[in-house]
Amino acid sequence: QAAVALYYLEDCSYREIAAILEVPIGTVKSRIARGIGQLKEFLADDILAFRDKVGDFGTLLYAGKDWLNPKLGKRSMQLLAEKVMPKVNAAIGSSARTAAE
């Protein structure tokens, strides 16, 4: 968790994180990748559980309000679109809709 938080929330480099955590850079990279993978699974499972509870929802809207760090807000939306939603869409048997639709 610390590596992910330092990378995404504090905007630290791999080298800075390695120094803070006193681990090799390769360990930092693997912890970040593993952490994002776990977060992806957690979020996708939560979205699917919510869908099971309330029923099908046509469009899932993600909105950020008052982001202190616009770069982080944009990255959060990108990760949701690129990492989480493909799993959600595959689980419900539909494909992601394009902006053109």
C-alpha positions, 0 to 999 in steps of 0.5 A: 500500500505504501508504494502505491500511495507514494507513487500515485498520491505523493507523485514520488519516483521509483527511486524516491520510493525505494529510498523511503522504503529501503528496498530495491527499485524492482521491488517498488515496481512489483509492489505498485503493479501488485497493488494496482492489480489488487485494487482493480480486483477489489473495485471490479468486485464492488461494482459487480456486487452493487449491480447484483444488489440494485440491478442493471445500470445502463451507464456508470458515471465517474465524477471527481469534485474538487480534486486537489491534484488534477493529474491524480484525478485524471489518472484515477479515471484512466485506471478505472477505464483501462483496468477495472471496467474491462473486467466488469464488462466481461463479467456482465457479458457486454463490451465497453461502449465507445464515445461514438455511440 
